[in-house]
């Protein structure tokens, strides 16, 4: 005979407005096969709940479309709470928490609030079910931390957290998560920080420790104070202490900052050893005091990520802070794009694609910078490597703004710089211009075009230590160069086949050469004036 399961607990509504109790539920079931559906719990006035509060709770089934509303007065309190959630699904039946909602209007919650959560048996430990499309909307009150959806082994997808009004989150670390999972994937989660919200810990759109993918998560900061904490569109934990952790790919995640204050650092997506691709950071107003990363991975590739600094946005509080569209320690950096526009300010240096930290044989290629306004306090680089990567086919275009340092389309410390292109058609660069630059290798087939604006030092198509071949520099229009110009220049080795063209009203105040070498040979270089 087939088993007979209990009926779902559905459409129950409970209001607690006074007194003290251990637990409070809108709908609760421990029956096998029963789900908690469309139940509601309202906690108001001086009510106190010491342990669990949930709109709906199911041990064996799903928790769906349940609601918890909190509007406590100054005498009301939740906690120290085990669970405060719109919907709870225990792992006994592997149920999911779906479309549950928490509204917090006022009052104090001493613990964590979850829109939907999958928990272990009897609410202890982490659950196995998915948490999908849950929400927390907080317009007032105080909580320790907030999760849109939280699970141990399941997926955390499409959950939303909105913190606005005078709401405060007091947790000192990892305070706000859109979607959180230990072993599953986290995708499509959103966190919104608005108005006068007060956040005292880190913010993450999506998080996994040992899953394989974090994708399409977003954090929007339009107001509030983040109190010098870090904002992540997506984050996967480092491997320290967890053998399988930190390898998730982070793809198509985003952070947008258009208001508020107190953001320390920003990561569109961050992975320890996975791929970081298609992530984006946009800062259009307010300021970030530390580094900005469109994407970061310690031991993986960074591909096709973006950083956009525009409007009145400010990145960095000192010249040691930098902006990276894509950053990796060991891996390829390719196809990353940096935009600098309007009156934006970058305190330190800025890179489209960057490889730094450890020895790597991967290339840094096809990264691009487009600067039409604003300012950069340090160097500006299309593709850069400080650990052995070749820089190939990177591009920088400047049509306005000011760069206080040097500009490199391609920079490498210990490999070759090949086929990089720098175009300057406006603005001012206080330092030198380099199409391609290699500190210990060669610079070949790089190009500089300088047609308008001012450069305060030298200009080279290609510049290297061990040889410069086939590089080109064209100075034209109304460009003004305070220093020397050369198609290609090398400290030693050979400089051959390089060309320098100076035409129209371009002005070069220093020396001019098709190719030059400090200690080596010169051949077949051309200068045209």
C-alpha positions as CSV (number, residue, x, y, z in Angstrom):
1,X,0.0,0.0,0.0
2,X,1.3,3.4,-0.9
3,X,2.1,5.7,2.0
4,X,-0.5,8.4,3.0
5,X,1.1,11.8,3.6
6,X,-0.3,14.6,5.7
7,X,-1.8,17.6,4.1
8,X,0.1,20.8,3.6
9,X,0.0,23.6,6.2
10,X,-1.5,26.4,4.2
11,X,-2.9,30.0,4.5
12,X,-2.5,30.3,8.2
13,X,-1.9,33.8,9.8
14,X,-0.6,34.4,13.3
15,X,0.1,37.7,15.0
16,X,2.1,38.0,18.2
17,X,2.0,41.5,19.7
18,X,2.9,41.0,23.4
19,X,4.5,38.6,25.8
20,X,7.5,36.4,25.7
21,X,7.7,32.9,24.0
22,X,10.3,30.5,22.9
23,X,9.2,30.1,19.2
24,X,6.6,31.7,16.9
25,X,5.4,30.3,13.5
26,X,2.8,31.3,11.0
27,X,2.5,27.7,9.8
28,X,4.5,24.7,11.1
29,X,4.6,21.0,10.1
30,X,6.7,18.0,11.0
31,X,4.5,15.6,9.0
32,X,6.1,13.5,6.3
33,X,5.4,14.9,2.8
34,X,3.7,18.1,4.1
35,X,4.8,21.6,3.0
36,X,4.3,25.0,4.6
37,X,2.6,27.2,2.0
38,X,1.4,30.8,2.1
39,X,1.5,31.2,5.8
40,X,2.2,34.5,7.6
41,X,3.6,35.6,11.0
42,X,3.5,39.2,12.2
43,X,5.5,40.2,15.3
44,X,4.7,43.6,16.6
45,X,4.8,45.9,19.7
46,X,6.7,44.7,22.7
47,X,6.6,41.0,21.7
48,X,9.7,38.9,22.5
49,X,10.7,35.6,20.8
50,X,13.7,33.9,22.2
51,X,14.4,31.2,19.6
52,X,12.9,30.6,16.2
53,X,10.5,32.9,14.3
54,X,9.2,31.8,10.9
55,X,6.4,32.6,8.5
56,X,6.3,28.9,7.5
57,X,8.4,25.8,8.6
58,X,8.4,22.3,7.1
59,X,10.5,19.4,8.2
60,X,9.7,17.1,5.3
61,X,8.5,19.3,2.5
62,X,9.0,22.7,1.0
63,X,8.5,26.1,2.5
64,X,6.9,28.4,-0.1
65,X,5.3,31.8,-0.3
66,X,5.4,32.4,3.5
67,X,5.8,35.8,5.0
68,X,7.3,37.1,8.3
69,X,6.7,40.8,9.2
70,X,8.6,42.4,12.0
71,X,7.4,45.8,13.4
72,X,8.5,45.7,17.1
73,X,8.7,48.7,19.4
74,X,11.6,49.5,21.6
75,X,10.6,46.9,24.1
76,X,10.2,44.1,21.6
77,X,13.1,41.7,20.8
78,X,14.0,38.7,18.7
79,X,16.9,36.7,20.1
80,X,19.3,35.6,20.8
81,X,17.5,33.8,17.9
82,X,18.3,30.5,16.3
83,X,16.3,31.3,13.1
84,X,14.4,34.3,12.0
85,X,13.1,33.6,8.5
86,X,10.2,33.9,6.1
87,X,10.3,30.2,5.2
88,X,12.3,27.2,6.7
89,X,12.8,23.8,5.0
90,X,14.6,21.1,7.1
91,X,16.9,18.6,5.4
92,X,14.8,15.6,6.7
93,X,12.9,15.6,3.4
94,X,15.4,17.7,1.3
95,X,12.8,20.4,0.9
96,X,13.3,23.8,-0.7
97,X,12.6,27.3,0.5
98,X,11.0,29.2,-2.3
99,X,9.4,32.7,-2.6
100,X,9.4,33.5,1.1
101,X,9.6,37.0,2.3
102,X,10.7,38.9,5.4
103,X,9.6,42.5,6.0
104,X,11.4,44.4,8.8
105,X,10.0,47.8,9.6
106,X,11.2,48.3,13.2
107,X,12.7,46.5,16.2
108,X,15.8,44.6,17.1
109,X,16.9,41.2,15.9
110,X,20.0,40.0,17.8
111,X,20.8,37.3,15.3
112,X,20.5,36.5,11.5
113,X,17.5,37.1,9.3
114,X,16.9,34.9,6.2
115,X,14.3,35.3,3.6
116,X,14.4,31.6,3.0
117,X,16.7,29.0,4.6
118,X,17.4,25.3,4.3
119,X,18.5,23.9,7.7
120,X,19.5,20.6,9.2
121,X,17.2,18.3,11.2
122,X,15.5,20.2,14.1
123,X,17.0,23.4,12.7
124,X,20.5,22.5,13.6
125,X,23.3,22.8,11.0
126,X,23.1,23.3,7.3
127,X,20.4,22.0,5.0
128,X,20.4,20.2,1.7
129,X,17.6,22.0,-0.2
130,X,17.6,24.9,-2.6
131,X,16.7,28.4,-1.6
132,X,15.1,30.2,-4.5
133,X,13.5,33.6,-5.1
134,X,13.3,34.6,-1.4
135,X,13.4,38.2,-0.2
136,X,14.3,40.4,2.7
137,X,13.1,44.0,2.7
138,X,14.4,46.0,5.6
139,X,13.2,49.6,6.0
140,X,14.0,50.1,9.7
141,X,15.1,48.3,12.8
142,X,18.4,46.6,13.6
143,X,19.7,43.1,12.8
144,X,23.0,41.3,13.1
145,X,23.2,39.9,9.6
146,X,20.9,39.3,6.6
147,X,20.7,36.5,4.0
148,X,18.2,36.6,1.1
149,X,18.6,32.8,0.9
150,X,20.9,30.4,2.8
151,X,21.6,26.7,2.4
152,X,24.4,24.2,3.0
153,X,24.3,21.8,0.0
154,X,21.6,23.3,-2.3
155,X,21.7,26.1,-4.7
156,X,21.0,29.7,-3.7
157,X,19.4,31.5,-6.7
158,X,17.4,34.7,-7.4
159,X,17.1,35.9,-3.8
160,X,16.9,39.6,-3.1
161,X,17.9,41.7,-0.1
162,X,16.9,45.4,0.1
163,X,18.1,47.5,3.0
164,X,16.8,51.0,3.1
165,X,15.3,53.8,5.2
166,X,17.0,53.9,8.6
167,X,17.7,50.1,8.8
168,X,21.0,49.0,10.4
169,X,23.0,45.8,10.1
170,X,25.5,45.5,12.9
171,X,27.5,42.4,12.1
172,X,31.2,43.2,11.8
173,X,32.0,40.6,9.1
174,X,29.9,39.1,6.2
175,X,26.9,41.1,7.2
176,X,24.7,41.0,4.1
177,X,24.3,38.1,1.5
178,X,21.9,38.0,-1.4
179,X,22.4,34.2,-1.8
180,X,24.6,32.0,0.4
181,X,25.5,28.3,-0.1
182,X,28.4,26.1,1.1
183,X,28.4,23.4,-1.5
184,X,26.0,24.6,-4.2
185,X,25.9,27.3,-6.8
186,X,24.7,30.9,-6.3
187,X,23.2,32.8,-9.2
188,X,20.9,35.7,-9.9
189,X,20.9,37.1,-6.3
190,X,20.6,40.9,-5.7
191,X,21.5,43.2,-2.8
192,X,20.2,46.8,-2.7
193,X,21.6,49.3,-0.2
194,X,19.6,52.5,-0.2
195,X,18.7,55.7,1.6
196,X,20.3,56.0,5.1
197,X,21.0,52.3,5.6
198,X,23.8,51.6,8.0
199,X,25.9,48.5,7.2
200,X,28.8,47.4,9.5
201,X,30.1,44.4,7.6
202,X,30.9,43.0,4.2
203,X,28.3,42.8,1.4
204,X,28.1,39.9,-1.0
205,X,25.6,39.4,-3.8
206,X,26.4,35.7,-4.1
207,X,28.6,33.3,-2.1
208,X,29.8,29.7,-2.3
209,X,32.6,27.9,-0.5
210,X,32.8,24.7,-2.5
211,X,30.3,25.1,-5.4
212,X,31.3,25.3,-9.0
213,X,29.6,28.5,-10.2
214,X,28.6,32.0,-9.0
215,X,26.8,33.8,-11.8
216,X,24.6,36.8,-12.5
217,X,24.6,38.3,-8.9
218,X,24.5,42.0,-8.4
219,X,25.0,44.6,-5.6
220,X,23.5,48.1,-6.0
221,X,24.7,50.8,-3.6
222,X,22.6,54.0,-4.1
223,X,22.8,55.3,-0.6
224,X,23.7,54.4,3.0
225,X,27.0,54.0,4.8
226,X,29.0,50.8,4.5
227,X,31.5,51.9,7.2
228,X,34.7,51.0,5.4
229,X,33.8,47.5,4.5
230,X,34.2,45.6,1.2
231,X,31.4,45.0,-1.4
232,X,31.5,41.8,-3.6
233,X,29.1,41.0,-6.5
234,X,30.2,37.4,-6.0
235,X,32.7,35.7,-3.8
236,X,34.1,32.2,-3.3
237,X,36.1,31.4,-0.2
238,X,39.9,30.8,-0.2
239,X,41.1,27.2,0.1
240,X,42.6,27.7,3.6
241,X,41.2,24.9,5.7
242,X,38.8,23.6,3.0
243,X,40.3,21.1,0.5
244,X,37.7,21.6,-2.2
245,X,36.9,25.2,-1.6
246,X,37.5,28.4,-3.7
247,X,37.4,26.8,-7.1
248,X,34.1,28.2,-8.3
249,X,33.9,30.2,-11.5
250,X,32.6,33.7,-11.0
251,X,30.8,35.0,-14.2
252,X,28.7,38.0,-15.1
253,X,28.4,39.4,-11.6
254,X,28.2,43.1,-11.0
255,X,28.5,45.9,-8.4
256,X,27.1,49.4,-9.2
257,X,27.8,52.3,-6.8
258,X,25.9,55.5,-7.5
259,X,25.6,56.9,-4.0
260,X,26.3,56.3,-0.3
261,X,29.6,56.2,1.5
262,X,32.1,54.1,3.3
263,X,32.9,51.4,0.7
264,X,36.5,50.2,1.3
265,X,37.1,47.9,-1.7
266,X,34.9,46.6,-4.5
267,X,35.0,43.3,-6.4
268,X,32.6,42.6,-9.3
269,X,33.5,38.9,-8.9
270,X,36.2,37.2,-6.8
271,X,37.4,33.6,-7.0
272,X,40.3,31.8,-5.4
273,X,41.2,29.4,-8.2
274,X,38.4,29.5,-10.7
275,X,37.7,31.5,-13.8
276,X,36.5,35.1,-13.5
277,X,34.7,36.2,-16.6
278,X,32.2,38.9,-17.6
279,X,32.1,40.6,-14.2
280,X,31.7,44.4,-13.9
281,X,32.1,47.3,-11.4
282,X,30.5,50.7,-12.1
283,X,31.2,53.7,-9.9
284,X,29.3,56.7,-11.0
285,X,29.1,58.7,-7.8
286,X,30.4,58.5,-4.2
287,X,33.8,57.1,-3.4
288,X,35.7,53.9,-2.8
289,X,38.6,54.3,-0.4
290,X,40.6,51.2,-1.5
291,X,41.2,49.1,-4.6
292,X,38.5,48.4,-7.3
293,X,38.4,45.1,-9.2
294,X,36.0,44.3,-12.0
295,X,37.2,40.7,-11.3
296,X,39.9,39.1,-9.2
297,X,41.2,35.5,-9.1
298,X,44.3,34.3,-7.4
299,X,45.0,31.2,-9.5
300,X,42.7,31.5,-12.6
301,X,42.0,33.4,-15.7
302,X,40.4,36.9,-15.8
303,X,38.5,37.3,-19.1
304,X,36.1,40.0,-20.5
305,X,35.6,41.9,-17.2
306,X,34.9,45.6,-17.0
307,X,35.5,48.5,-14.6
308,X,33.7,51.8,-15.3
309,X,34.6,54.9,-13.4
310,X,32.5,57.8,-14.5
311,X,30.4,60.8,-13.4
312,X,31.7,62.0,-10.0
313,X,32.9,58.6,-9.0
314,X,36.1,58.4,-7.0
315,X,38.3,55.3,-6.7
316,X,41.0,55.1,-4.1
317,X,42.1,57.5,-1.3
318,X,45.8,57.4,-2.0
319,X,48.3,56.7,-4.8
320,X,48.7,53.1,-3.5
321,X,45.1,52.3,-4.4
322,X,44.5,51.0,-8.0
323,X,41.7,50.1,-10.3
324,X,41.7,46.8,-12.3
325,X,39.1,45.6,-14.7
326,X,40.7,42.2,-14.4
327,X,43.4,41.0,-11.9
328,X,45.0,37.6,-11.6
329,X,48.1,36.3,-9.8
330,X,48.6,33.3,-12.0
331,X,46.6,33.0,-15.2
332,X,45.7,34.8,-18.4
333,X,44.3,38.3,-18.4
334,X,42.4,38.9,-21.7
335,X,39.6,41.0,-23.1
336,X,39.2,43.2,-20.0
337,X,38.0,46.8,-20.5
338,X,38.5,49.9,-18.3
339,X,36.4,53.1,-19.0
340,X,37.3,56.4,-17.4
341,X,34.8,59.2,-18.1
342,X,33.4,62.6,-17.1
343,X,34.9,63.9,-13.9
344,X,35.8,60.6,-12.4
345,X,38.9,60.4,-10.2
346,X,41.3,57.5,-9.7
347,X,43.8,58.2,-6.9
348,X,46.4,55.7,-8.0
349,X,47.2,53.6,-11.1
350,X,44.6,51.9,-13.4
351,X,44.8,48.8,-15.5
352,X,42.4,47.0,-17.9
353,X,44.1,43.6,-17.5
354,X,46.8,42.9,-14.9
355,X,48.9,39.9,-13.9
356,X,50.9,40.1,-10.8
357,X,52.2,38.3,-7.8
358,X,53.7,35.0,-9.0
359,X,55.6,33.6,-12.0
360,X,53.2,32.9,-14.9
361,X,53.6,31.9,-18.5
362,X,50.1,33.0,-19.5
363,X,49.6,36.0,-21.8
364,X,48.0,39.4,-21.1
365,X,46.2,40.3,-24.3
366,X,43.4,42.2,-25.9
367,X,42.8,44.4,-22.9
368,X,41.5,47.9,-23.5
369,X,41.3,51.3,-21.9
370,X,39.0,54.1,-23.0
371,X,39.6,57.4,-21.2
372,X,37.6,60.4,-22.3
373,X,37.7,62.5,-19.1
374,X,38.6,62.4,-15.4
375,X,42.0,61.9,-13.8
376,X,44.4,59.1,-13.0
377,X,46.9,59.8,-10.2
378,X,49.4,57.1,-11.2
379,X,50.1,55.1,-14.4
380,X,47.5,54.0,-16.9
381,X,48.0,50.6,-18.5
382,X,46.0,48.5,-21.0
383,X,47.6,45.1,-20.3
384,X,50.3,44.7,-17.6
385,X,52.3,41.8,-16.2
386,X,54.7,41.9,-13.3
387,X,55.3,38.1,-13.3
388,X,56.5,36.9,-16.6
389,X,53.5,37.2,-18.9
390,X,53.8,38.4,-22.5
391,X,51.7,41.4,-23.3
392,X,50.1,41.2,-26.7
393,X,47.6,43.3,-28.7
394,X,46.4,45.5,-25.9
395,X,44.9,48.9,-26.6
396,X,44.7,52.3,-24.9
397,X,42.8,55.3,-26.2
398,X,42.9,58.7,-24.5
399,X,40.7,61.6,-25.8
400,X,40.5,63.7,-22.6
401,X,41.4,63.9,-18.9
402,X,44.7,63.9,-17.1
403,X,47.1,61.1,-16.3
404,X,49.8,62.0,-13.7
405,X,52.1,59.1,-14.5
406,X,53.0,57.1,-17.6
407,X,50.7,55.5,-20.1
408,X,51.4,51.9,-21.4
409,X,49.3,50.1,-23.8
410,X,51.2,46.9,-23.0
411,X,53.7,46.6,-20.1
412,X,55.6,43.5,-19.0
413,X,58.4,43.2,-16.4
414,X,60.1,40.1,-17.7
415,X,58.6,39.0,-21.1
416,X,58.0,40.5,-24.5
417,X,55.6,43.4,-25.4
418,X,54.1,42.7,-28.9
419,X,51.6,44.5,-31.1
420,X,50.2,46.8,-28.6
421,X,48.6,50.1,-29.6
422,X,48.4,53.5,-27.8
423,X,46.2,56.3,-29.2
424,X,46.3,59.8,-27.6
425,X,43.9,62.3,-29.2
426,X,43.4,64.7,-26.3
427,X,44.0,65.3,-22.6
428,X,47.3,65.6,-20.7
429,X,49.8,62.9,-19.7
430,X,52.4,64.2,-17.2
431,X,54.7,61.2,-17.8
432,X,55.8,59.3,-20.9
433,X,53.8,57.4,-23.6
434,X,54.6,53.8,-24.5
435,X,52.9,51.7,-27.1
436,X,54.7,48.6,-25.7
437,X,57.2,48.4,-22.9
438,X,59.3,45.5,-21.6
439,X,61.6,45.8,-18.7
440,X,63.8,42.8,-19.4
441,X,62.5,41.5,-22.8
442,X,61.8,42.8,-26.3
443,X,59.2,45.3,-27.6
444,X,58.2,44.5,-31.2
445,X,55.5,45.7,-33.6
446,X,54.0,48.2,-31.1
447,X,52.4,51.5,-32.2
448,X,51.8,55.0,-30.8
449,X,49.5,57.5,-32.4
450,X,49.6,61.0,-30.8
451,X,47.4,63.6,-32.5
452,X,46.3,66.0,-29.8
453,X,46.9,66.9,-26.2
454,X,50.1,67.2,-24.2
455,X,52.7,64.7,-22.9
456,X,55.1,65.9,-20.3
457,X,58.0,63.5,-21.0
458,X,59.0,61.1,-23.8
459,X,57.0,59.1,-26.4
460,X,57.9,55.6,-27.8
461,X,56.2,53.1,-30.1
462,X,58.1,50.4,-28.3
463,X,60.6,50.5,-25.5
464,X,62.6,47.5,-24.1
465,X,65.8,46.3,-22.6
466,X,66.7,43.5,-25.0
467,X,65.6,44.8,-28.4
468,X,63.0,46.9,-30.2
469,X,62.0,45.9,-33.8
470,X,59.2,47.1,-36.1
471,X,57.7,49.7,-33.7
472,X,56.0,52.9,-35.0
473,X,55.3,56.3,-33.5
474,X,53.2,58.9,-35.4
475,X,52.9,62.4,-33.9
476,X,50.5,64.7,-35.7
477,X,47.8,67.3,-35.4
478,X,48.2,69.6,-32.4
479,X,50.1,67.2,-30.1
480,X,52.8,68.6,-27.9
481,X,55.6,66.5,-26.5
482,X,57.9,68.0,-23.9
483,X,60.6,65.3,-24.2
484,X,62.1,62.9,-26.7
485,X,60.4,60.8,-29.4
486,X,61.4,57.5,-31.0
487,X,59.7,54.7,-33.0
488,X,61.6,52.1,-31.0
489,X,64.2,52.3,-28.2
490,X,66.2,49.6,-26.5
491,X,68.8,49.6,-23.7
492,X,70.8,46.9,-25.6
493,X,70.5,44.4,-28.4
494,X,69.2,45.7,-31.7
495,X,66.7,48.4,-32.7
496,X,65.7,47.8,-36.3
497,X,62.8,48.6,-38.6
498,X,61.3,51.2,-36.3
499,X,59.8,54.4,-37.6
500,X,58.9,57.9,-36.3
501,X,56.7,60.3,-38.2
502,X,56.2,64.0,-37.1
503,X,53.8,66.0,-39.2
504,X,51.3,68.8,-39.3
505,X,51.5,71.1,-36.2
506,X,52.9,68.5,-33.9
507,X,55.7,69.8,-31.6
508,X,58.5,67.7,-30.2
509,X,60.7,69.7,-27.8
510,X,63.4,67.0,-27.2
511,X,65.3,64.7,-29.5
512,X,63.7,62.6,-32.3
513,X,64.8,59.2,-33.7
514,X,63.3,56.4,-35.8
515,X,65.1,53.9,-33.5
516,X,67.8,54.2,-30.9
517,X,69.8,51.8,-28.6
518,X,72.0,52.6,-25.7
519,X,74.4,49.6,-26.1
520,X,73.8,47.6,-29.3
521,X,73.1,48.0,-33.0
522,X,70.8,50.1,-35.1
523,X,69.5,49.3,-38.6
524,X,66.7,50.2,-41.0
525,X,65.0,52.7,-38.8
526,X,63.2,55.7,-40.4
527,X,62.3,59.2,-39.3
528,X,59.9,61.3,-41.3
529,X,59.3,65.0,-40.7
